[in-house]
């Protein structure tokens, strides 16, 4: 195989190499573009490869035009548009492949290169992980290698030479990259963030149909990372609050408000929360979710401090950004683990949505509510006892916590309480809240993340989508909103010791896990620590970090203009250094010649005129003629200099000669 | 300095397509005032260059400008930057800046490919007018790494396939041949040469212009269909070379004339040269061949010189002795390579 590759003519070899690089660059897109695009691209690349190996002529313009028309039409029918990110990526992938069919002259090669660089970038729309970055770095080096190779016109240079040059250039370019990356002002999107920028990201939904948190729980992806300052609260207290779901139509839970902005914030009820004890301070790095929620530990009284993000209260103790988080967001927050919310509010002042249930849903649960109210001492008025009774029923009623509770029908709460008796946190919380409302207790569902896992490598708490959780809050007179986690009654381990239901693992992971369970965990932790470093240092390098850098460099109150000046200053300094180096290099000369020139200059100054071209022997002759024996040492030295340059057995290295010259007894000049 | 045996010869890049906008596409330049001014400026600049047969390329005589693909790369970088800003992609920034950094490094590498290279022109051989005059240039690399993709060409913008590309090995040298076509006889200065490279990324063009001091001697173009060699002249007294007298009876030869008996044809010589030659037994002893400017039978000087050149070549091919008479110059009859050279030189410089 390799021999056959080596036997190919250079043109074919170069084309195959370029095709391989293009395939590498396009590969991550294969799963993201429509299937026809993947198939067409692969087909075209293979076709071009076969043409290259056979040395066959390229297809004519009608072919290429025809394929182009097909591709554009298919793109339009897949995406219903030719604009926007997804359609654009599909088009670029096909165009890059099609362009290889026109890969004849060097100019076409350049078009392929530039399209290739752009395709590299489109990969980052979908993933900016370390893995993607590594793959794209390889792609970039490949493209550079192909470009360098195209500019080695002579013979059949090994690709390794081109690769070496390309790598050298990338290495030399790296400082420029670092400098520009650190100092180039981070501008806001020039014409607004395209609305399609973030589709396909997972995260907490702003609505909840019974069943979709369970889906989320199957994902191992990381939702957020938390770094605590000082004491970390016990893990059963780690409730990170996301959407609060209040309105229920029998099928779906919805929040009172979906998005906040300055005008909705105006009619939001003011937060009435008291915190006790010392607050917990922590920094959250939230993965992009395309949702406005800024998850905080219950309960954060002050808005989280996020650079470039306006955090507003949603009125139900949760915090939201005015814009969906489409990028990593980092914020610091302060939470009181021990808190009391809205204790003074009267029941009548609560919005009615907290008590409403849709009519003609869950009749048996309402019956259960009536039964419970009758059985509890104090009856309907003794709300805390009613909550306890409900929890007791959960604990002792044979309810099971499972990821696969089966499909629920119309009356979800009824099915949970009476028929299936198994479910995931959302089934339990939903059924619980329905029961509470049936007993005229204001109740709501809170979704978010609970628990987390400490990464021993870098000390960050990692919350995955599998840590997504739903719990309930009930309003009790005199105490306000109180968190009740009904899941903990069914499966105490879910909350306490962070025992999770694990989805089935892949064969490889389970094999590795059975050999050495600790190793898998360690490997994963190390990998995630690296990823976190990547997130913290690269992906989360925002304008505020830039300004922090300037502050550390001694700017009092830096803004982006300072960044600009700094950048210009560095560029000027580097240019000056370059100019100085160029000047130095111009003056740099063969040290041997320099030594000779020194002697010539000195002799000329002493009145022994010498032609610029005369060599050491002629100079020695001139010296002897002029000074006789007195000039002998100098003449000898000159002959040694000659020998150093021209003789086979020169035994005096240049530095020695240089030292000798300094000690040389010079003839007395007159 | 050691010269490794791996010196690469000239190898013109087959099928290389010229760039649009390259110094070479000269469509409509006669009417373009900008082009006229540019040409004038270039001529003025070239006239200022010192004449030298070796040229060390330094910062002073190496120029650099971005090429069209280079500008396209800049545009690509701008698009990448805008995409990174608009989608807030930090990795996009990284990619853009790494590419920009590599391009900057590429600029440096490109300049360094020529900088420090030494060009030496080997003294050119004389040629006939109208034929190609090859110029052999030795590229010497004193660097510890090879230099790739160096093109050399005669600075003549009318020809597009003029580049001869070469790599120069580390601490070694390579030799490259380029050619130009002198149209008239005489001593020609070697036209200005240019060395260029686009290695490694093709985004920059680095070049230098060089005016070698050497001159090319150009013989007159020999007449295509010259009349036969003139008949010899009676030998004047003792002027004939001794060799002729002692060499036996068949030394005299002349071109075959219609009516010559077959036994007079020198078959051996006819086999070597592709025309018939007859023995000139009567004249051999008494006549010698003189190629005379005055009696060449053509109208103007150049035609006469062309005919004389053709005759010199013919006589040389036949291996006869011949002399050359030019106004103010007479070269005694002789034969051989040196004699031929001397005669052609005289014709070229007459």
Interface residues (C-beta under 8 A of the other chain):
Chain A: X85 X105 X106 X107 X110 X114 X117 X118 X120 X121 X124 X125 X128 X132 X133 X136 X140 X144 X147 X148 X150 X151 X152 X153 X154 X155 X157 X161 X162 X165 X166 X168 X169 X170 X171 X172 X173 X174 X175 X176 X177 X180 X181 X184 X187 X189 X190 X191 X193 X194 X197 X326 X327 X538 X539 X540 X541 X582 X585 X586
Chain B: X8 X11 X13 X16 X17 X19 X20 X58 X59 X60 X69 X72 X73 X76 X79 X80 X82 X83 X84 X85 X86 X87 X88 X89 X90 X91 X92 X93 X94 X95 X96 X97 X98 X99 X100 X101 X102 X103 X104 X105 X106 X108 X109 X148 X149 X151 X165 X166 X167 X198 X199 X200 X201 X202
